[in-house]
C-alpha cells in the first residue's frame, strides 16, 4: 500500500529515517518525515481501503456465480487439511492441528460425528486410503541432529497400529494404487523432485518420472481405474500447472497453463473427471475438467465460488459429496458440498497477477519470473566470518550472602559469531567488578563439522561466594561468639568437551563429557568484607583436574497456544569428579586440605495438560532436584538452596533483569539460605490460562499475547557434610517450604523476541519473615 501510494523511493527513505533515529522505534516520526502522515494514520487508511474492498467482494463474486456455502464437517479451525473419504464411504480422515494438542490424523463420520484420533503425527501430513481401509501417510523425522526427511507410514484404524514403510527415502504426497499394493509418492534430493512408485509391503522405491533440474512435482493422484495419473508440475517461468500422465509416467495432456498455483488433484470414482484447487481468480477455488478415453482434458469448469478460499478436494465413493478444506478467519475447516456438475460454471477471469498484457501466459525469460545470478565459486572459508561484528553490554547484580553483598555488581561486554554453514562458533565475554577489583570472563570455540559429536574448547575465569556463621574461640576470658564469614573462590578453568545428540521430532537426548583443569584460589572475608584474621583456608590455592558427564532427555510438547510445556518429561543427570593431585599424603582425605570431591545431581520435570475451559490447556507441573557430593572437598557450601529462577533480559542489552539459575530454588527465601554437601528441592504448580490479549499499543514497540496465572508449593533443604568441627557444624534441619502465586504475561517487547514476564508473591512457611514479591523473566521451570 505504501509503495503503491508513495513510491519505492519514499519507502526506502522511510527505512533510512527509522534506521537513523537516536531513539529507535518511533515509526510515526519516520513516517511523517517520509510520507507526510503518521504511520498510524497510514495504517488506518490502508485498513479502511481493505474494509471497503471486502464489503463489496460478495456482490462482486455473485455477479459471476452464486456464492458457495459449504456444510461444516470439522469446525476446529486453524488447520484441518487433506480430507479423504474411506473406500467404503463410512469414515473421513484428515490432518488436524488446533494449536492446543498434537498434530494428528483425525477420523470422523462423513457428517462429522464420532470424532477420534487415529494417530499422532509429526506435523500436518498428506494421506490416502488403501482399498482395505488403512491410511497411508507421510511424516517427517530426523535422521541425524541436523537433517530431517519424510517417509511413508501405514496406520490401521481398527487397532491404531502404525507401521513404517520406508526409512530416509524423502517421500511425500502418497496416492495409493487401485489394487492397494503400491503408492505413488514424490521423492526429493539434491534440489530436485520426481515421482516414484513405492511397494507398501517392502518399501522398495522405483522411479516413475526421472528427476530433472528444472522440473518439480507435487500431489500425484492415481485414477481409480489405474489408467491415468494427475499431478502438479512446476516448470521454469513460474508455471505451476496440472498435467495428466499415463501409468508409465508419460505426459498425455497439460490441463492448465498459467502462473496460478494448480494443486491437489483428485478423481471422481468413475475416473471421468479430475478436480483440483487453483487461485487463478485471485481466490483459491475448486475446478474440474473431464478426462477423455485418450487422457486429454475437456473444458475447465469452476466448481466453487468462495469468498475466502478452499483447497484439497476429494469426491466420496458414491459421487454424492465433494469434501474440501475451506479457509475462514479462524483457519482451515473441513466442509462439503454436493457433487453436482450441473451447477458448475465457466471459470472467472484469470487474475492479472498470473497474466501479462491480458494473455494467460508469457515467456519464461520475462523479468517478472526470470533472474540470472552469477558469482564466483570458491571453497568455504569459515574463519573470516568468525571475526566479531558486534558487542553487547553485560551488567551483573552480584551475590548476596546472609544479608551482605559479597560480590558486587559487574559490568562488561560480550560477543559471539558463527560461520555461514554453522560448523564453527566462537563466543567471548569480559566483565569487571569494582567492589572487589575482580575480572571475570572467558573464550569458547565449538566445532560441529563432524555432525556429532560437537567438540568444544574454552578458557574461563569466574568468582563464586558462600556465607556461613562461625564461632570464635574464647580468648583472654572473653566467651566465644558467632559471626558471619564469607568465602570467595576464584576459578580459572581450561576445558575441552564433546556432546553427542540424538534428535527426533518428538524428543531430544544428549550425552556430553568434558575434561578440565581448574586453578582455584580461596579468600576468607569477615563481616566487613576484609581479610579474615582468625580463620583461614587451609590450602588457599590448588590445581585440580576434573572430569564430568551429563545426560539429558526431553519429550515435552509446546503447542502454538501453550502457556507452558505440556505432556512430557524433561530430565538431566550429571556427575563430576575433581582430583587434588598436589595434596600431601599426610593431608589426603582431610577436609579443608584435600580439595578432591565427587558429586551426582539430577533434575526431573513432569508436565500434564488438563483440558479445562480457556484459550489454552491448563497444566499441572512438577519439578524435583537433588544432589549429593562426597569427598574431603565436598564442604558445607557445595550446594545452595533458595531463591527464584529467572532468565536474563537480553533485548535492551542492559540486562534490566539478570539471570538467576537456581538448581534448588525455593521461592520466598534468599538464595543460599541453606547450603551443604547434600541438597534437594521440589515444586508443584498449577498453571491456568487467563486471557488472550493479542493486542499491541499503536506504534509503541510492545505487543501482549496472553496472560496466565499459577499457584505453587515449593520445598527444599540442604545440609552436611557430617563430622565437621563444632564451629562449622551443618546439621540437617527441618525442610523449608513456601506457597504463592504468579501472574505471567507473554509479549513481544521491541517487536523482537517473545518474552514471558513473571510477577509473583511467595510466603515462607518455615520462617517468620513476611511474603516476598519478585519479578522475573521466563517460566520458573
N, C-alpha and C positions, 0 to 999 in steps of 0.2 A: 504493500500500500504506500509506504513512504517513498519507495523507488519510483512507483508509477506517478505519484503526485508531485514529487520534488526533484526527481532525477538521481542518477547514481552518484554524481559528484557531491550533491548535498548529503547523501547518506554516508559517503566516505568522510566528509567533513564532520558529520555527527560523531563518527567513531574517533576521529582525531581530537575533537573537543572533549570527549569523555576521557580519553587517554591522558590529556594534558591537565586535568583537574588536580589541584593540590589536595583538595578534599574530594575524594572519589565518590562515585555512585550518585552524583547529582544529575540525574537524567533530564529533569525538566530544564535545568540551566543549559545543558549541552544542546537540547532540542531547540530552545529559544534562540541560541546562537546560530544554529544551522538552518532551522526551518521557519523561525519567526513565531512558532507556537510551542507551548509546553508539550512534553511527551504525554502527559496525562490527557490533554485536550486532543492530541493527535490520535491517541488510542481510542478515546470516546467517539471521535468521528469515524474511525475505522469500524468500530463495533456497530455504530449506527447504520453504516452502509451495508454491513452484513445482515443486520436485522431487517432492513428494508428489502434487501435482495431475497432473503429466505422466506419472508412473509408472502411474497408473491410467487415463490417457487411452485407451490402446489397447483396454483391456477395455470402457471406456465406448462407444467408437466401434463395437466389434464387436457390441455389443448391437443396434445398428441394422442393420448390414450387414457382410459380410466386408471386411477391410481391403484396399485396393488396393495392389498392389506392381508398379510399372512395370518394364519391361525397359529398362535403361540404354542409351542410344544415344550420348550425348556426356557423358563423365564429367569434363569440365574443371572444373566448379564455378564459383562466383562469378556469372557472367552467361551464360546460354545461353537466349535468348528467341526467341519468334515463329517456331517451326518451321513450315515449309511444304514439302509434297511436290510435286515437279515433276509436270506433267500426265502424263508417261509413266511415273511411279512409280519412276524409276531414281535420282533424286537428292533428297536432303533439304537444304534451305537453312535457316539460322537465324542470328540475330545473336549474336555471341560477344565476350566481353571477359573475359580471365582475370587481368587485373591486372599481367601481365608483358609483354604485347605489345599491338599496336594493336587497337582495336575493329575488327571486320571482319564481313563476311558469309561464313559458313563453309559449306562443302559437304561432305557425306558420302554414302555409300550409305544406303539405308533401314535397314540393320543397323548403321551406324556405322563401316564400314570405308572405306578410301580417303579419309581426310580431306584437305581442301585449302582454301586461302583463295581466294574469288572476288575480293574487293576489300577494301581498307582502307576503313573508314567513319568519318565524323566522329561517333562515338558509337554507341550501340545504336539500330539503325534498324528501322523497320517495313518489311515487304517482302511481295511477292506474285509469282507466276509468270505469264508470258504463255503462251498455248497453244503457241507455237513454242519455248518453253524459255528465254526470257530472264527476268531478275529485275528487277522494278520496285521501287525503294526510295526512301525519303525520308531526307535528312540535312541537318544544319544547316550554315550558312555565314554569315560576316559579310558584310553589305552596306556597312558603314562601321565606323569604330572602336568604335561603341557599340551597334549593333543587329545581331542575327543572326536569320536567317529559315531555315525549312526549305523545301526544294524537292525535286522528283522527279527521279530519275535512272533509267537503264536500263543494266544490266550484261549482257554476253554471256558465259556460262560457257565457250564454246568457245575464245575468244581473250582473255578478260579485259577487253575494251574497255568503257569506261563512257561513256555519253552523257548530258549534262544535258538534261532536258526543259523545265524552267521556270526562271525567274530572279526572285527576290524575290517569289514568289507565296504564300509562307507556307502550304505544303501538307504534310499528314501523313496517315498511315493509308491507303496505297493499296490498292485492291482492283480487280483487272483484270476487264474485261468478258469475257463468254464468247467474243466474236469477237477479242479481243486488241487492238482499235484504241483503246479508251478505258480509263480507270480512274476509279473513284470516289476521292475524297480529301476530307479535312476541311480547309477553309480558315479562317484566323483573322485578325481585325483589329478594332481599336477595342473590345477586350474581349469580342468575340463570336466564335462558331464556327458554321460551316454546311457542308453537304455540297455538293460540286461534282463535275462530270464534266470530266476533262482528256483532251484529244486527245493521244495518245502520239506522234504524228508531228509535230504543230505546236506543242504546248504550250498551245494555246488552252484557257481555263478558262470553263466555263459553270455557273451556279448550278443545283443541283437542288432544294435546300431553302433558302429565303430566310432570312437571318440575323434573329435576334430577341434582344432584350436579355436575356431570362430563360430561354433555352433553349440548351444546349450539346451538341455532338455528338462522337462518337468511334467508331472501329472499324466503319465501314460495310463490309458484305460482300455482294457480288453473288451471287445464287444461280446455279448452273451453267446453268440454263435461261434465265436473264436476266429472269425474271418478277418476282422479289422482291429486296428489299434489307433485310437485318437490320442494325441499328445500336444502339449505346448512346446513350441520351439522358438528359441531366440537366435537371431542372426544379425550380423553387422548392419548398422543403420538403425538400431533400436527396434527391430521388428520382433515382437513377441506374439507369435501367431499360433493358430490351431491348424494342425495337419492331420491327415488320415493316412495310415500305412497299412500294408498287408501284414499277414502273420510272420513274414520273413524280415520285416523291418524296412521294406522299400516304400518310399513315399508315393502315395497314389494321388492325393489331392491336397492343395493348400486351401483351407476353408476360409481363412481371413488373411488380409494383407494390409496392415496399418500399424501405427505405433501405439495403439492401445494395448493393454495387458489382457490377453485372452487366455484364461486358465481354467483348470479343474474340469475337464470334460467328463461327461458321464453318458451312458447309453440307455435308451429305452429297452424294455425287456425283449422286444422283437428285433432289436438291432437295426431298426429302420431309421432312427433319429439319434443325433448326438446333441446334448445340451451342454452349455458351458457358461462361464461368467466373464464379463468384459466391462471395462469402464469407458468404452468408445464414446458414449454420450456425455461423459463427464461425471456420471454417477454409476457405480457398479450395478449391473443388472444381469439377468439371465437371458440367454439367447439360445436358439435352436436352429438346426438345419437337417433336412432329410438326407439320407445316405443311400444312393442307388446300389444296384447289384454290382456295378463296376467300382464301387468305393468312392465315387465322386459326390460332392455335396451339392444340394439344391440351394434354393434361395434361403437367405438368413431371415429368421423371424425373431422379433423381440417378445420374450415370454413375460417379463415383469416390467412394471413402470414404478419404481421405488423412489421415495424421496431421499432416503438415507443410505441405500445401498444393500446389496446382497451378493452372496457367492456360494461356491461349493454345493452345487445341486446334486440331487440323487432322486431317481424315479423308483417308486416301490414296485414289487414284482407283478402287481396287478395293473400297473399303469393307471392308478387312480389318483395318486398324490405325487407332488414334487416337494421334497424336503430340501431345505437350504438354510444357510446361516445368514441372518438378517442383522444389519448394523443399526443400532439405536444409540441414544445419548449415553446409556449406561454400558455400552459394549455390544457384543455379539450374542444373539439368541437364535435358537433353532425354531424355525417356523415351517409351515407347509401351506401349499395352495393346490387346488385341483389341477390335475393333468388334463387340460382341455385345449388342444391345438386350435380350435375354432376361435378362441379369444386372443390368440397371438396376433401381433400387428407388425407392420413394416418397421424396421429399426429407425429410431430417432436419428437426426443428423449427427454425423461424427463431430466431436468437439474439435475446435480449432487447434488445440494443443497437439493433436495427432495428425494434422494435415499441414500443407504448405500451399498457399495460393488457391485454396479451395479443393485441391486434389486429395485423394485418400492415401497417396504415397509420394515420397520424394527420394532423391538419390542418396545412397549411403554416405557419400562424401560431403553432404550438406554440413556446414559448420555447426548446425544445431546438434548434430549427433555424432560427429566425427572429429577427433582431435589427435593429431600426430605428436608423439612425445619422443624426443631424442635426448640422449645423455651418455656420458662416459661410463663404461663398466669397469670396475676395479674391485680388488679384494677388500673385504670389510676390515677396517682399521678401528678397533673399539676404543683405544685409549685417548685419542683426541676428544671424544665425546664425554670422557670421564673427568675432564677438567672442570672445576666448579664454575657454574654460571650464575649463581645467586647465593645469598646467605639470609638466614632468618635469626632474629634475636632470641636469646634464652634468658628467662627470668625464673629463678627458683626461690621458694619461700623458706628454705632452711629446714631444720629439725628442732622440735621442742621436746625435751625430756623432763618429766617431773616438774613441769611448770617453768622450766628455764630453756631459753632458746640457745641450744648448744652450738649448732651450725647456723650461721646467719644467712640472709638472702644472698643469692649469687646472680651474676649477670654474665652473658657471653653470647656467642654466635654458633650457628650450626649450618651445615650444608650437606648436600648429597648429590649423587649423579649416577646414571645408569646408561649403558650404551644402547644403541638403536635396536639391537636384537635381544637385549635383556640377558646377556650372558655374563656381563661384568657389572658390578655395582660397588660403589665406594661411598663412605659417609665419614664426616668429621665433625667434632664439636669441641669447644673450649669455653670454660666459664671460670669466673673469679669470685671468691667470697671475701669481701673486705673485712668482715668482722674477725676472721681468723687468719687472714692473709693466705688463703688456700686456693690452689688451682685444681680444677677437675676437667676431665675431657677424655677424648680418645679418637682413634682412627680405626676404620674397619673396611675390609675388602672381601667380597664374596664372588665366587666363580660358579656359574650354573651351566657351563658349556658341556658338562658330562650328562646333563639331564638330571640324573640322580646318581650319586649324592651331590648335594651342593656343598662346596668347600668354602670355609671362612677363615679369615686371619684378622686378628685385632690386637691393639695395644690400648690400654686404658689406665686412667688414674681416677679414683673415687674416694670419697670420705663418708664414713658412717659414724653413728654415735649411739651410746647406750647410757642410761642413768640408773642409779641404784642408791640405796641408803646403806651407809657403812657405820659401824660402831667404833668410835675411837677407844684406844686402850687407856686405862687410868694412868695418870701421871701426877706425881707430887701431891697425892691426896685428892686430886680432882676426879670425881666419878666419871665413868665413861659416858659419852654422849653419841647420839646418832646424827649424821648429817649426810647431805646429798653429795655424791661424787659422779663424775661423768667420764666415760671412756671414749676417746675419739681415735678412730682407726683409719689410717691411710693405706689403701691397697693400690699397688701398681701391678698390672697383670699383662702378661704376654700370652696369647691364646690362639689355638687352632681348633677347628671343629668341622664336622661333616654332618649333613642331615639327609636322611632318606625319607621320601614322601610317597605315599600310596594314595592317590586321589581318585575318587569316584564321584559321580553326580550327587549321590546321597550321603557320602561320608568322606572324611579325610583322616588318614592316620600318618603319624610321623614318628621317626625314631632318630635321635641325634646323639652324638657322642663328642666330647671335647676334652682336650688336654691343655693345661696352662701352667705357668709358673708365676707365683704371686710373691711379691716383696711386700711385707707387712710391717708397718710402724705404728705402735700404740702410744698414746699420750693420755695420762690421767689428770683430770682437772677437778678443782674444788668447786664449791658452790658460787665462787666469784669468777669462775672460768679462768683461774690462774693455775699454774702447775702445782699439783698436789705435792705436799712435803712429807706427810706421814706415811701414806701408802704409795706404792709404785708398781707398775707391771714388772713381773719377774724377768721377762725377756721382751723388752720393748721393740726389738727388731728381729725379723726372721725371714727366711726364704723358703717358700713352701710350694712343692709341685702338687697339682690337683688333677683329678680325673672326674668327669661327670657324664651321666647318661640320662636322657629324658625320652619318655614315650607319651604320645597323646593320641586321642581319638575323639571325633565329633561327628554326630549324625543328626543334629538338631535341624528343624525347619525354621525358615524365616520367610513368611509369605508377604505378598505386596501390602496387605493391610495389617500385618502383625505388629503388636506393641512390644513383643518380647520373643526370644527364641521359644519354639514350641516342639512338643512331641519328640523328645530325643534326649541324648546324653552327651555330655562333654566332660572328658576326664583327662587328667595328666598325672604322671608319676615320675619322680626324679630321685636319683641317688647321686651323692657326691662323696669323694674320698680325698682328703688332704693329708699329706705326709709332712713331717718335720725332720728332714734328714740331718740337720745340724745340731739337734739336741744332744747334749752329752748323755752317755749311757746311764750315768748316775741319776739323771733327771727324767729319763724316759718314762712316760706314763704319769708324770707329775702335773697336776692342774696348775696352770699359770706359767709352766716352764716348757712343757711339751705341747705344741700347738696342733698336733695331729687330731683329726676327727673324721667321722663318717656320719652321714645323715641320709634319711629316707623320708620323703614328703610326698604328699599327693593331694589332689583336689578333684572332687566329682560334683557335677551339677546335673540335675534332672528337671525336665520340663514336661508338663502335661497340659494340653489345651482343654478348655471346658466350653462347650457350645451354649453359652447363655446370651441373652439379648445384648446387642451392641454392634458397633461398626466393625469390631474385630473379636477374635476369641478371647475369653478370659484365660488366664494362665496360672497354674499352681507351680511354683518354682522352689527347688530345694538345693542347697549347697552345703557341702561338708568338706573341711580341710583338716589335715593332720600332719604332724611332723615329729620325728624323733631323731635326736643326734646323740652319739656316744663317742667316747674317747676323751682323752685328757684336755683337748682343745674345745670340747663342747661345753662352753661355760654357761653361766646363768643368763646371758644376754644373746644367746644364739638365735632364738625366735622371739618375736614380739607380737602381742595381740592388742586389739583395739583399733579405733579409727574407722574411717569411712572411705571406701574406694571411689575413684573418680578418674576421668581421663583429662589430659592436658588440653587447654584451649589453644588450638593451633591455627585459628583463622586469621586473627589480627597480627600474629607474630609477637604479641605482648604477653602471652601466657597469663591471661586475666584469671583463669582458674588453673592451678597446677595439677599435674598428675599425682595421684596418691594410690600407689599399688600396695594393697594391704592383703597379704595372703591369709591372715587370720583376723579379718575385720569384725568388729563388734560396734555397731553404730551406737552413739551416745557416750562412748568412753574415748579418751585421748589415746592416740597411738602410743604403744609402749607402756601402757598402764601396768601390764604384767609381762614378764619375759622369762625365758628358761630354755632348757635343752629339750623339753617336750611341750607341745602346744596343739591345740585343736580349736576349731570354731565351726559353727553351723548356723544356717539361716533357713527360715521358711517364709515364703512370700505368697500373697495372693494378689495378682495383678489384674486390673479391670479397665476396659476402655471407658472413657467418659464422654468425649465428643470429638467428632471430626470437624475441624475448623475449615481447612482448605482455603485459606484467605491470606492475601498479602496486605500491606499498608501502602497502597498507592505506589509511588516511585521510591518509597523508603525501602532499602535493601533488606527486608525481613519478611519471611513467609512462615506461617504457622500451619502445620499439617494436622496434628491431632494432640489431644490431651488425654492422659491416663492417670490412674491412681493405684496405690498399692498399700497394703498393710503387712507388717513383718514382725517376726520374733527372731532375735539374734542371741547367741550364747557362745561362750568360749572360755579358755583357760590356758595358762602356761605356768610351768614350774620346773624345778630341777636345775642342775643335776643333784642327786643325793650325795650326802657325805661331805658337804662344804664346811669350811671353818665357821665358827659361831658368828663372826662378824658379817659373813656373806651368805648366811643360810637362806635358801629359797624353797621353802616347803610348799606342798600342794595345798591350795586353799579352795574354798567353795567356788564353783564356776560363776563367771559374770554373765549377766543376761540383760536384755533390753527389749522394749517393744516400741513401735512407732508407725508412722505412715509417711508416704511420699507422694508428691504431685509431679508428674513428668510431662514436659511439653516438647514435642518433636517439631523442629522447624528447619528453615534454610537461611541462616544469617548470612548476609552479604551475598546471597544467591550462589553460594559455593558448595558447602558441604552439609549434608543432613546431620543435625546435631540434636541430642536429647539433653535438655536442661532439667536437672532433678533437684527439687527443693524438698527437704524433709525435716521431720522432728522425731527425735529418739528419746525415750525415757529410760534411764538406767533403773534396773530393779534390784541391784546389789550394791547400791551406792547412795549416799544421802545427797549427792549433787542433783540439781534440777535438770529439766529437759534441755536438750541440745538442738538448736536449729542450724541447719547446714545447707549448702548449695554445692552441687557437683555436676559434672558433665558425664553422660553415658549411663548405661544401666548399672546397677550395683553388681550384678553377675548374670 
